[in-house]
Amino acid sequence: MRTWRRWNFLALIIILALVFCVPSSFAAGKGVRDGKVEVFAKIPCEGFIEGPSYCPEDGYLYFVEIEAGWISRVSPEGKYEKFYNIGAPGNLLGPNGMIYDSKRKRLLIAHRDMGIVSLDPKTKEVKTLAHTYNGIKLNGPNDLTIDSKGNIYFTDTWGTSISNPAGKVYRLDGETGDLTIIMQNLAFPNGILFSPDEQFLYVNEFGANRLLRAFMINGGKACIFLHVFRHFDGGWGPDSMGMDEKGNLYTAQFGGAKVYVVEPNQGEIIDVIESPIPDATGTDNARFGGPDNKTLFITEGFQHYIFKVRVKNAGLPIPVR
């Protein structure tokens, strides 16, 4: 009897260890993937690639070549071609984050030297939307998003770090063109996205290896309750990110060869999408695309890969509604 009780006690300890040591989301089988991670394209270029942006009108996946200043694209069959050279006057001074504005049918680009720029995929017309704040040139935009009213939010990143937390988040008014600072004192702010209802704004603070969340007020012109939503492990820090229709965040961990999937309620990691190439560790962005918006495209900067994986939930369009 004592032996039986001892084994029952040991079994209980093992079960409790499994429950508490393994994230509940994994134990419950709540992973987001619906297929394996594959190589979509290997880009024959030098320097980093970033900003994957799917254009449903032509079926191409657009992305940036930072050092070379190219906006390039890949066909649905995986064929690579250069599309438009927007310019890069020096090392890492070119385009970085990019999104496809599904309402206005344009690419929006965070360019370290030029500021916030739009590019029409049909006409290749380029417009500079923001370049200075109070007459002073921006430090260097890194990533951006847009709300349902056409207001653009972007991270101004370059020259900031954990020892110099001078990074900011700006709001560019879609009607007046006015710039407003809505977050500051950040250590290399990077990826930025809204929740599906636009009540929350998420920002990856790369320099501190964490994801921040703030509550939006005054019609999106200000935010309150800025707090740490999730700390990350490994790599250099969280880079750019995408979101699915349920509000799950897919944040690329640069230097970590993975994408963390974070649920929007408690900030739990519910899946980890790993690079299929062991030394392709420069995972810098994860965005949705494809005809049904259920393909996640992941850019990798060091080895110049674009990966793809099918997921269960469709991506959230940008803007969100």
C-alpha positions, 0 to 999 in steps of 0.5 A: 500500500505504501509503495502504491501511494509513493508511486501515486505521489510521484506521478502527481509531482510529475503531472504538476511539473509538466503543467507548471513548467510547460506554457499552458498554451502549448499544453493545450495545443493552441499553436497557430501553425497549419503547416511547416515553415518553408523557404519562399525565396532566397534573395541574391542581394547584399545587406539586410532585407525587411518590410514584407508587404503583400499587395493583393492587387497584383499578388506580389510580396514587396520588401526592402533592401535596406543598404541598396535602397531598393523596394523589391518584390517576389511573385507568387511563384517565388521569382525575385525582381527589383521594383523601384530604387527609393535611395539609400545615401549610406550604410543602413540609411535606406528604407526599413519598415514597410506596410501596404495600406489596404485602403489607399492602395499604397506602400508606406515606408519608414526610411531612415534618411527620407522619413515617412514616404509613400510609394504607389505600386502602379505609378511608382509615384513617391511622396514624402509625408514626414521628414522633420519635427519642429524643424529638426530632422527625425533621428531615423524612422524604423517601422510604422502602422496606420489606423482606420482614419488614415493616421500614421504611427511610427517609431523614430529609433536610430541613435537610441539604445538601452543606455540612451533611451531617447526613442519616440513614437510619433503620430502623423495626422492623416488630414493635416500632416501634423506630427505629435509625440505620443511616446518617448524615452524608449530604447530603440523602439521598433515594430508597431501595431494596433489591436483589432479595435484600435484601443491598444497600441503595441510597440516592440522595445528592441533595446530592452527585449520587450513588448510594450502596450498602451491604451489609446485616448483622445481619438488616438492622439495620446496614450496612457497606461504604457506598460510592459506586456511581455519580456522576451528571451534570446536574440538581440531583441524583438523587431517588427511584427504582424497580427492575426484577426484574433489579435495574436501578435507575431513578433520576429526575434532578431538574432533568435531565428524565431517568431514569437506568437503572443496572445493579447489577453495575458501576453502568453507565448502560444507558439514559437515559429522557428527558422528552418535554416539553423544559421538564418538567425536574423528574423526581422519581420513577420507579416501576412499575405496570400489570397486568403491572408493566411500565409505568414511571410518572415524576412531574415536579414543575415542570409537574405531568406524569405520564409513562409508558413500557413497559419490557422487565423487570417492576418489582420489588414492594415489599417485594421478596419 
